[in-house]
């Protein structure tokens, strides 16, 4: 059996889901579709993935179980939608939704990285420029390298530690602790909350479109959101969900959902256009989340550079003051 040992990026996965949607929508059998994609992959890594799924299906696993068993892992959001599509018999529509979602996600990430490129470059230049006055004054190259490379190494280590901390294979308690910490960070906490709401709304919209009962869709969508806080809130609804209380009422009663989300959900519930409202909420919160992340990526290096510039001015003035003092002492002698 071929092993799929690393997660495929969002871009290739979007192409893979798009091909699945097109071929399944045209009426081709699942096994034939996977075999065709496995031997004619749209990008590197997709071929082994498709053949791994094919082997799992031939062993008797369901489509959802086959995706869940991949060694490289499958995001919870994808699994929730695939499970809904499989139960309803609308896998082609499910993969179309996933392809569109991932395509928009990739576009947002690329836009954010493009806009953050210059500030990050400035940050790296500042790390090497800031210790220059000390190098000029003392001539200690070792101290200069430590002062320039040290902060960069610390920054990269911090980013790596945060990325490791948010891996999906950590316990729910650990991820809940990190979420409670990040929610207090200005802008970053709000951006993370927006992206979690986007995944929640997207998973709900896909499951309801696939014919899943709303009482079953909510717990699955909360798990797909990636937010332990949302999972806890929805889990506490328990028997109230569907027994005298509508999800709209429970959403309005919970402080974790912003006013826009609760009012839009209630409007969709009353008007019978819930799926359209959820699709709009998913787009809105994803756009807001990435807008805030782009803001952080643009301004954090600039603020840091501003502090570095002020510190450099102080160092230059100190050096100039020292030279003036020496000159004044020399003239007095």
KAVEN-V791457 format. One record per backbone hydrogen bond with DSSP energy under -0.5 kcal/mol. CO is the residue of the C=O (numbers start at 0). NH is the residue of the N-H. E is the energy in kcal/mol with one decimal. If there is no record, write none. Layout:
CO_NH_E + CO_NH_E
//
This chain:
2_4_-0.8 + 3_71_-1.2 + 8_12_-2.2 + 9_13_-2.2 + 10_14_-1.8 + 11_15_-2.5 + 12_16_-2.9 + 13_17_-2.0 + 14_18_-2.3 + 15_19_-2.3 + 16_20_-2.6 + 17_21_-2.4 + 18_22_-2.6 + 19_23_-2.6 + 20_24_-2.1 + 21_25_-1.1 + 22_27_-2.0 + 23_26_-1.4 + 28_32_-2.3 + 29_33_-2.6 + 30_34_-2.2 + 31_35_-2.3 + 32_36_-2.5 + 33_37_-2.5 + 34_38_-1.6 + 35_39_-1.5 + 42_45_-1.6 + 42_46_-0.6 + 44_48_-1.3 + 45_49_-2.8 + 46_50_-2.3 + 47_51_-2.2 + 48_52_-2.1 + 49_53_-2.2 + 50_54_-2.3 + 51_55_-2.0 + 52_56_-2.4 + 53_57_-2.0 + 54_58_-0.9 + 55_58_-0.5 + 55_60_-1.9 + 56_59_-1.6 + 61_65_-2.5 + 62_66_-2.0 + 63_67_-2.4 + 64_68_-1.7 + 66_69_-1.1 + 69_72_-1.5 + 74_78_-2.3 + 75_79_-2.5 + 76_80_-1.8 + 77_81_-2.7 + 78_82_-2.6 + 79_83_-1.8 + 80_84_-2.5 + 81_85_-2.5 + 82_86_-2.1 + 83_87_-1.8 + 84_88_-1.2 + 84_89_-1.9 + 89_93_-2.2 + 90_94_-2.7 + 91_95_-1.5 + 92_96_-2.2 + 93_97_-2.5 + 94_98_-2.4 + 95_99_-2.2 + 96_100_-2.7 + 97_101_-2.7 + 98_102_-2.2 + 99_103_-2.3 + 100_104_-2.3 + 101_105_-2.8 + 102_106_-2.1 + 103_107_-2.2 + 104_108_-2.4 + 105_109_-2.6 + 106_110_-2.1 + 107_111_-2.4 + 108_112_-2.6 + 109_113_-2.3 + 110_114_-2.3 + 111_115_-1.6 + 112_116_-0.9 + 113_116_-0.5 + 115_119_-2.2 + 116_120_-2.0 + 117_121_-2.6 + 118_122_-2.2 + 119_123_-2.0 + 120_124_-2.4 + 121_125_-2.7 + 122_126_-1.7 + 123_127_-1.1 + 124_127_-0.5 + 124_128_-2.1 + 125_129_-2.7 + 128_131_-1.7 + 129_132_-0.6 + 130_134_-1.9 + 131_135_-2.8 + 132_136_-2.3 + 133_137_-2.6 + 133_138_-0.5 + 134_138_-2.1 + 138_140_-1.0 + 139_143_-1.5 + 140_144_-2.6 + 141_145_-2.3 + 142_146_-2.2 + 143_147_-1.7 + 144_148_-2.9 + 144_149_-0.6 + 145_149_-1.3 + 147_151_-0.9 + 148_152_-2.7 + 149_153_-2.4 + 150_154_-2.5 + 151_155_-2.6 + 152_156_-2.4 + 153_157_-2.3 + 154_158_-2.3 + 155_159_-2.5 + 156_160_-2.3 + 157_161_-2.4 + 158_162_-2.6 + 159_163_-2.3 + 160_164_-2.3 + 161_165_-1.3 + 163_166_-1.4 + 166_169_-1.4 + 170_174_-2.1 + 171_175_-2.2 + 172_176_-2.0 + 173_177_-2.1 + 174_178_-2.1 + 175_179_-2.1 + 176_180_-1.6 + 177_181_-2.8 + 178_182_-2.2 + 180_183_-1.1 + 181_184_-1.8 + 183_185_-0.5 + 184_188_-2.5 + 185_187_-3.1 + 186_190_-2.7 + 187_191_-2.4 + 188_192_-2.0 + 189_193_-2.2 + 190_194_-2.2 + 191_195_-2.1 + 192_196_-2.3 + 193_197_-2.1 + 194_198_-2.1 + 195_199_-2.3 + 196_200_-2.8 + 197_201_-2.5 + 198_202_-2.5 + 199_203_-2.4 + 200_204_-2.6 + 201_205_-2.2 + 202_206_-2.2 + 203_207_-2.7 + 204_208_-2.1 + 205_209_-1.3 + 206_211_-2.5 + 207_210_-1.3 + 212_215_-0.9 + 212_216_-2.3 + 213_217_-1.9 + 214_218_-0.5 + 215_219_-1.2 + 216_220_-2.7 + 217_221_-2.5 + 218_222_-1.9 + 219_223_-1.8 + 220_224_-1.2 + 221_226_-0.6 + 222_225_-0.8 + 225_227_-0.6 + 226_230_-2.2 + 227_231_-2.3 + 228_232_-2.3 + 229_233_-2.6 + 230_234_-2.2 + 231_235_-1.7 + 232_236_-0.7 + 233_236_-0.8 + 233_237_-0.7 + 234_237_-0.5 + 236_239_-2.1 + 237_240_-1.3 + 239_241_-0.8 + 239_242_-1.2 + 239_244_-0.8 + 244_241_-1.9 + 245_249_-1.9 + 246_250_-2.8 + 247_251_-2.1 + 248_252_-1.6 + 249_253_-0.6 + 250_253_-1.1 + 253_256_-0.9 + 257_261_-2.3 + 258_262_-2.7 + 259_263_-2.2 + 260_264_-2.5 + 261_265_-2.2 + 262_266_-2.4 + 263_267_-2.4 + 264_268_-2.3 + 265_269_-2.3 + 266_270_-2.4 + 267_271_-1.1 + 267_272_-1.0 + 267_273_-0.7 + 272_276_-2.1 + 273_277_-2.6 + 274_278_-2.1 + 275_279_-2.0 + 276_280_-2.5 + 277_281_-2.5 + 278_282_-2.0 + 279_283_-2.6 + 280_284_-2.8 + 281_285_-1.9 + 282_286_-2.5 + 283_287_-2.6 + 284_288_-2.6 + 285_289_-2.4 + 286_290_-2.1 + 287_291_-2.3 + 288_292_-1.9 + 289_293_-2.5 + 290_294_-1.9 + 291_295_-2.2 + 292_296_-2.7 + 293_297_-1.8 + 294_298_-2.5 + 295_299_-2.4 + 297_301_-0.7 + 298_302_-2.9 + 299_303_-2.3 + 300_304_-2.8 + 301_305_-2.2 + 302_306_-2.1 + 303_307_-2.3 + 304_308_-2.8 + 305_309_-2.4 + 306_310_-2.4 + 307_311_-2.7 + 308_312_-2.4 + 309_313_-2.2 + 310_314_-2.3 + 311_315_-2.9 + 312_316_-2.6 + 313_317_-2.2 + 314_318_-2.6 + 315_319_-2.8 + 316_320_-2.7 + 317_321_-2.1 + 318_322_-2.3 + 319_323_-2.4 + 320_324_-2.3 + 321_325_-2.4 + 322_326_-2.6 + 323_327_-2.7 + 324_328_-2.4 + 325_329_-2.4 + 326_330_-2.4 + 327_331_-1.9 + 328_332_-1.6
//
